[in-house]
Amino acid sequence: MLHSNVYLALQNSLVAITLLLGAVFQSSLWQVSDIHISKFRDPKRAPDFEKFCSETIDVIQPALVLATGDLTDAKTRDKLGSEQVEDEWKTYQSILKRSKVMEKTKWIDIKGNHDSFNIPRLDSVQNYYRKYSAWHKDGSFHYIHTTSFGNYSFICVDATLSPGPKRPYNFFGILNMNQMAELSLMATESLYSNHTIWFGHYPTSTIISPSPGIRTLMSSATAYLCGHLHTMGGLMPVLHSQHRGGTLELELGDWMDNRRYRILAFDHDLLSFADLNFEEWPVVLITNPKSFLYSSSTHEPLVKILYSTHIRILAFSPSVIISVKVYIDGVHLGNAHQVSGPLYVLKWSPQNYSEGFHHIDVTVQDASGRIGTRGHLFGMEENLSLRFDFWSSVILLTDHYVLARVLFGLTVLIQITLLVVFRHLQKPALKGKLGLLTLTSYSLHVFSKTNTFYYSILFLNLYTILGPWFVGELIDGQMGACFSFGVFVGGSFLQGSMTFVVGILQMMFFNLPLMAYLCWCLLLRCHGHSFRSHLRHVRRLVAVPVHLAMVLLLAWQVYSCYFLQRTYGTLAFFLSPMRTWLVLLTAALIYKTWTLKSSQLRTYITEIKNCQSS
């Protein structure tokens, strides 16, 4: 018997649907997220969402909706600034009211990082989530969906920041010790349910949490549903993986640009799902036999597949379903017949497929001539194994804030080490033909042994680690300071995460290239060139690309200053050692390389001339 509820889940500009169906189809449940209702972009986004809430909901008929964040876009017209736009929240609320979705279902919506932009505290008037959302309440919670055949727990993980700084420094979520203790208690309570589904805005890889970590806390859950990553700009349309304990982590593409949604179902307490596109009908979900890749012996009674009597399929369409054809390993088994509602079944003998992997395909056609297909691998032997996509697992299961912290530390350490080592190494005598490696080493010696450049770049790198990058209004009306290791704002400290990513970009695309460029300029000076003479005598195929690269990097740094001003205010522009001041320092250092007195480089100039003449 198939359990009797459907869970639609729209996540992070996505929709994901969770279904629990029984002998007689009665109702369904939804989850929604990353809708990004915007005042300034994509005028079709809100109407499409309203159509989804009115027309699609009438076809699927969900009993519960879980909206998991980024309900609104919260960006300014120029896309640089971020703020809560009340009109966007009013549009979101009006869609819920006009579609009467809250009369048809229980709608639970939580915040994403965009819904937390520029909010000084939870009780602020800028926290429009409390005013215009359906749920109204901040924080994590445990919702129990009760049915005649048991209870199903849904645990929300609210890792949004409070206070909520402007973009981009709330890309990562944070859970403190108190929040972890609260979630731990909810996890314990959920052990009495048939199944537990955790859901939230952030993937676990973008949540900072104290020991034992968020993944350990949700280890008793069948799945964690999330969004936030928006298919990585189209590079990763499917982001699914599995924790070591067997919990599935299912990120879903966004509603914002891709109009994605997901349908999930518990059939005899076996979880199945399918990722779908809005307005593509018929919708097809095979619930038995379930996909082997998404199976977990820890959380599911997989043996039920072997002893089942029917292949079971859910098929939805605004038009009448006229055929449901079932194939296994390319062989047509027959047409499934309707039991009730969207449930179609076909008798089978699972013992015929008890060894190895097999592929099931289902083709559904409706009265409008539309065709939907769905297929997957299934298997019943315990010793079989399938692996999730490598890059999906890396993206979802790596603690990226830890990786960013390590990489940032290494990039700074490498540059400082180069400076200090070449400062104290004895300069080797030049002999024979001067190759690229020799000239590179020589330029580093010249650079590190010239006090102006050595101390300037050494200070720059130490400051990148220790000093405030800028001081400004990280939240409107509240001054704050941004460091590599975190952000101070509104009397709170938000530990570093995105700051390390920004630091890596700063090191890799400015600090290190700047040092390399200055070394190259000094090497030209050691060859006896001035700025004008090197333009005449140095090959243009070398000189032009090098100067052009430095101009582009400097332009990027200048743009960063503009972004800073537009995002955090004019004060941040002027009180920004790592942006505005660094542009001035860079100009001064480049000017210094070409105006440095030849007497200060006499030893190096003489040595290179002697080497070239020998």
N, C-alpha and C positions, 0 to 999 in steps of 0.2 A: 504494500500500500504506500502510495506516495503522500508525503505530508502536505498540509494544506495552506501554505502561505508563500507569497512571492516577495523577494526583497530586491527592489530596484535600487541600484546604486549609481548615482551620477557624481563623479568625483573630480575635483580640481579642473574645472571646466570639462568635466566628464560626467558620465552617468553610470552607476553600477547597480545592477538589479539582483537582489537576492531572493530566491524563490523557495518556499516550503510548500509542497503540494501533497494532497492526500487522495483518498479514494474518490471523493467528490471535490472538485476544485472550488474553493470558496473565496479566497482573497490573496493579496500580494503585498509585499513591502518594498519600499524604495530607499535609495540613498543618493544624494546629490552633492556636487562640489565643483569648484573652479569654474563657475559660470562666468565670472568677470563682467557683470553688467556694467556697461560704460556709457558715460555721457558724451564722449568724444570720438569713439571708434566703433566700427562695425555696427551700423544701424539695424542689421538683420539679427544680431545676437539675441536681443531681448524678445522680439516677436517669435523667433524660433523656439526660445525657451518657454514662452507662453503656450505655444502650440504643443510643445512636449508635455507641459503640465496639464493641458486640457484634453488633447486628442489621444496622445500616447497613453496617458494614465487611464483613459476610458477603455483602452484595449487591454492593458495589463492589469488594471484595477488593484493597485497596491494598497495595503493596509497601513504601511509605515514608510515614511521617507526620512532618510538620514542624509542631510546636506553637510558635506564635510569641508567647507571652507572656500575662501576666495569667492564669496558671493558677489562682491563688487570689485571693480578694477582699481579704484582709488589712485589713479594717476592724473596728473595735470594735462592740459591740452598739448603741451610740448613734449610730453612723455618723460621729462627730466625730473620734475617734482612729484611728490606723493602726498596726498592728503585725503581725508574722508570726505567724499562728495555726497551731500545729503540727497541730491536729486537721484543719484544712482540707487541709494537705499530705498527711496520712495518708489522708484520704478520696480525694484525687486519685490517690495511689499505689494504693490498694486497688481503685479502678475499673480502673486499667490491669491489675492482677493478676487480678481476678475475670473481667474480660472476655477475658483471655488475649490482649489486643491485641498485646502485645510478642512473643507466639509466632507471630502471624499476619503481622506486619509489622515493619519497622524504625521505631522511634518516636524522633524527635529533637525535644525540646522546649527552648525558650529562655525567658528571663525577659522579663516586661513591667515597667512601672513599679510595679504593685501587688506584684509578687514581689520588689521591691527596697526596699519601705518599711522604714524603721527598722533598717537593717543597717549596722553601723559599718565593716565591712571584709569582703572576700570570704571569708576563712577563719573568719569568726565562726560560732558555733554557731547563731545566728539565721538564717543563710543556709540555710534548709531546702531550697532548690532543689538544692543539692549532695547532699543526703541522700535526698530523696524523688522527684526527677525521674528520667526515664529517661536523659537525656543526661549529667547531673551536672556538666558543665563550663561555667564562665563564659567569656564572651568571644565574639568573632566567629570564624567558621570557614568552610571551603570543603568542601562534600561533593560528590563526583562520583558520579552514578548511571550505572553502566555497563550498556549494552545491546548486543545483537548488531549494531545499526545505528548505534552511536555513543555518545558520552558526553554527559551533561546535567549541568551545574554548578548547584549551589544554594549561594549565598553568604549567610550569616547576618550581619546588621548588629546587633550588640549595643551599643546606645547608652544602656543603663541606667546610672544614676549609681552611683559608688562613691567615698566612702561614700554610702549611700542614705538621705537625710533622710525624715522623715515627710511626709505630704501637707500642702499641695498642691505643695511645691517640687520634685517630681521629675516634673511633668507633661511637661516637655520633656526630651528626651534630649541627651546631649553626647558628641561624639567628639573626642579630643585628637589631636595630631600623630602620635603613635606608632600609635594605632588606625587613623588614616587611611592611614599607610604600610603597615600590615598588610593593610588592605582593598585597597589599590592593588596589592599583590603578588598577592592572590587574584584580582583582576580580570584581571591579566595572565595568570595560570595558566589562567583559564577561557576564554581566547580559542581554545583548542584544542578546546573542546567544541562540539557541534552548536548548543546554546542555553545561555544562562545566565539563571537566575531568581534575583533577589535577594529576600530576605524578612527581615522584622524586625517589631518591635512598633510602632514610631513611624512615622507618615507623614514624608516628608522635610521637610515644612513645620514639623515640631516637633522637628527634630534640629539642634542647634548644631554646626557643623563648620567647621574652618579651611579656607582656600583650598587647592584649587580648589573645594571643596564636595562634599557627598555625591552630588548629582545628576550632576555631571561624572564622578565616580568610577565610577558605575554606568551610564555612557552606553552601554557595550557590551552591557548586559543587555536581554533582550526585555521583561521586566516586573519590577516591584517589588511584592511582595505585603505588605500591612500591615493593621493594624486600629487600635485605640486610641481612635477617635473615636466609636464606638457610635452611628452614624447621627445624631450631633448631637442627641440627645434626640428622634429621630423626624423632625427637620426635613429631614435629608438622607439618605433611605434608600439612595441610590446616590451613592457618592463615587468617581468614576473620572476620570482625566485622563491626559495624555501629556506627557512632558518634551520639550524642544526637539529633543533627539537622537533621539526616537522611542520611548524607553522608556516603557511603560505604567506608571502608578501606580494600583494597584487596592486601595483600602481596602474592607474588607468589614464589614457590620453584625455586631453582636455575637451570641455564643451566650448570653450572660448573660440578656438579656431577650427577644431576638428570634429565638433559635435559628436563626441564619443560617449557611449554608455555601456553598461555591463549588466548582464542578467545572470543571477546565481540561483541555485536550487539545492535544497536538501531532500534527497530521495532516500528513504530508509536511513536517514542520518549520514548519507554520503553526499559530499558537496560537489556540485558541478557549476560551471559558469561559462559564459561566452561574452567576448567583447564585441560591441556592435556599433554601427553608425546610425545616427538619427535619420528617420524616414526611409530606411532600407527594410522592406518587408518581403516576405514573412520573416519573423524572428524565430530561430530554431535553437533549441537546447536539448542535447542528449543527456539524460540523467542516469540511464543505466543501459549498457555498462559505462562507467565514468572514465575519464581520461587517466591513464596510468601516470603520466608526468605530474599531475596535480593530486596524486593520492598520498595519504599519510596514514600508515598503519597505527601510528601513535594516537590519532584522533578519530579515526573512522573504522567502522566494522567492515573492512573490505571483503571479508569472506562471504558477505551477503550477495555479492555479484555472482559467485559460483553457484549459489543455490536459488538464484532468481528464476522466475518463470517467463518474464516478459522483458523485451527491450522497451524502454520508456522514453518518450520524447515530449517536450513541450513545444507547441507551435502557436504563434500569435500572428494575427493579421487583421487589419480593419475589414478585409473582405473574407468571405467564406473560404476555409481551407478545403481544397478538392482532392488533394493526394499527398500522402506522406510515404515516400519510397525509401526502403532501408537496404543498404548494401554492406556486406562484410567481406573484406579482401577482394572487392570487385565483383562479388557474386550477389545477385539480387535475391534477397530473402523473402520479399513480399511487401505488401502495403500495410502500414500500421492503421488501426482503426481508432476512432475517437471514443474515449471512455466518458469524459465530461470536461467541459471547458476546454482548456488548451492541452489536455493530456491525451496522448495517442500511444497505443501499445501494440506490440507484435510478439507473439509467442516465439521462444527460441530455446535452444539446448546449449547452455553455456559450457557443458562438458566437452562439446566439440571444439571449443576454443581455449581449453585449459592450459595449453602449452604454448610458450612463446608469445610474441606480440601479434596483434591483429588490428586491422584498420576498419573502423565503422564509418560509413558515410550515410547521411540522411538528406534527401532532397524533398523540399516542400513546395507545392504550388498552390496559389490561391485563385479565386474566381476572376481576379483582374489580370491574370496571366503572369504575375510576378513569381519568381522562383528564388527560394533561399536554400542554401546548402550549409551543412556543418559536418565536420568529421574529426576524428582523433584516433590515436593509438590506445588500445587497452590491452591488459594482460592480467593473469590471475596467479602467476607464480611469484613467490616471495623473493626468489633470488634474482629476478630481473631488475634492471636499473636503467634509468634515463636521466640525463642531466639537463638542467636549465642552461640557457644561453650564457656563455662566459661573461660577456660584457654586461648583461642584465644583472647577473649576480654581483659583479664588481660594483656597479652603480648602486644597487639596493642594499648590499650587505657590508660594504666598507664604511667605517666611521670616518667620513670625509673631513670632519673638523680635526681629527687626530692626524690624518694624512697631511692636511694642509699645514698644520702646526710643524710637523717634521720637515716637510719640504721647504717651508719658509725659513726655518732654522738652518737648514743645510745650505740654502742659497746665500744667506747672509754670511754664514761661517766660511763658505768657499771664498767669497770675495775678501773678507777680512784676512783669511789665511794667506791668500795670494799677496796681499799688500804687506803683511808683516814678514812673511818668509823672504820675499824679494827685497824688502828693506834691509834685512840683516845678512842675506847671502852675499858672498863676495862676487863681484861682477867678473865673469870669465873674460879672458882675452879673446878678441875676435881674430879668427884665422880662416884662411881659405874663402871659398864662396859662401856668401851669406844667404842661407835658405830661409824659408818662411818660419820654421820653428826657432831658428837662431835669432831672427829679427824680432819675433814675438817676445821671446825671453829677454832680449836686450831692451826692448821698449818698456817692459815691466820693471826692469832694473832702473831705467832712467826715471820712470814715473814714480816709483816707490822711494827713490833717493832724492826726489825733488820735494822739499818740505811743503810748498804750497799745495801741491796735488795730493801728496800722501795724507796730510792731516785733514784736508777737505773731504776726501772720499772716505777716509777712516771714520771721521765724525759723522758723515752722512749715513754710513751703514750702522753705526752704533745708535744713532738717533732713530733710524728706521725701526730698531728693536725697542728702544726705551722711551723715546719722546712722544709727546702728543702730535699726531699728524695734523690735526686741526682742532680748533675750538669754535663752536657755533651752536646754533639752534638745531640740535638733533631732533627735537620736538618743538613745534611752535610754542614760543613763550618760555621754553626751558633750555638753559645753556647746558652744554655737555662737551666732553672731550673724547676724541677717538684715538686709541692707542693700538698697536699691533696685537696686544694681548686682550683687548676688550674695549668696551665703551662705558664711560661714566655719564649718566644722564638721570635727572630727576631724583637724585639721592640714591640711585641704584647702580650696581655694576653688572653689566651683561658680558659674560666671559667671551673671549675671542673665538670666532668661527669664520664668518665671512671676512673679518679683518685679516686673517691669515691668507685667504685667497687673494685679497686686494694687495697684500704685502708681497706675495709671490709674483703677481703681475708687475708690481712696481720694480722689484728686483730684476726680473727677467727681461722686462721690456723698457727699462730706463736706467736703473743704477749700473747694472753690468755693461750694457751697451755704451753708456756714457764713459765709463772707465776705459773700455776698449777704444772708443773714438779718440779720447784724449791721448791714449798711448800711441795711436797711429799718427796723430798730429805732431806729437813730440818726436816721434821717429823721423818724420819728414824734416823737422827742425834740425835734428842731428845730422841729416844728410845735407845741411846747409841751405835748405829752402826757407823762403818767407812765404806768406800766404799768397802773394801775387806770383812769385816764381814757381811755386808748386803747381799752379793752374796751367802754366806753360810747359813744364818739364815732366810732370807725373802723368802717366797714361790716363786718359779721360775715362776709359772703360773701368778703371779702378777708382779714381778720385770722385767722379760724379755719383756712382751708386753709393759710396760711403757717405758723402755729404748729404745726399738725398735721404738716405736711411735715417741719419741723425736729425734732419729737418722734420721728417715724418714723426719720429719719436718725440721730438720737442713739441710738435703740433699736438700730438696726443696728450702731452703733459699740460699744455695750455688749455686744451679742451676740458681736461679734468678740473682745471681751475674754474672754468665756466660752469661745469656741472655742479661743482661745489657751491658756487654762488647761487645757482638756480635752486639747488636742493636745500641747502642749509643757511642761506642768507649771506648778505654782504660781509658781515663780521667774520664768518668762516673763511671767506675769500682772502681777507687780509691777515687773519690769524691762522695761516696754514703753512707751516714750515715744510711739509712734505709735498705741497703742490705749488702755491704761488711763490714762496721763498725759494724753492728749488729751481724754478724757472730762472729766477734772477741769478742764483748761484751758478747754474749751468752756463748762462751767457757770460758770466764773469770768468769762469774757468776756461771756456773756449777762447775768449779774448786773450786770456793770460798765456795760453799755449803759443799764440802767434806773435805776442808782444814781449815774451820773455827775452831778456837780454842774452845775446849770444855768448857773453862771457860766462854766464851760468851754465851753459851747455858746452863750453869750449873743450873740455876733456872728452866728451862723447863725440863731438864733431871731428876732432883730431883723430880719434881712434878709428872711426868709420872711414875717414879719408885714407889713413895709413893702410887699413885692411884692403880697401878697394884698389889702391895703387901698387900693392905688393903682388 
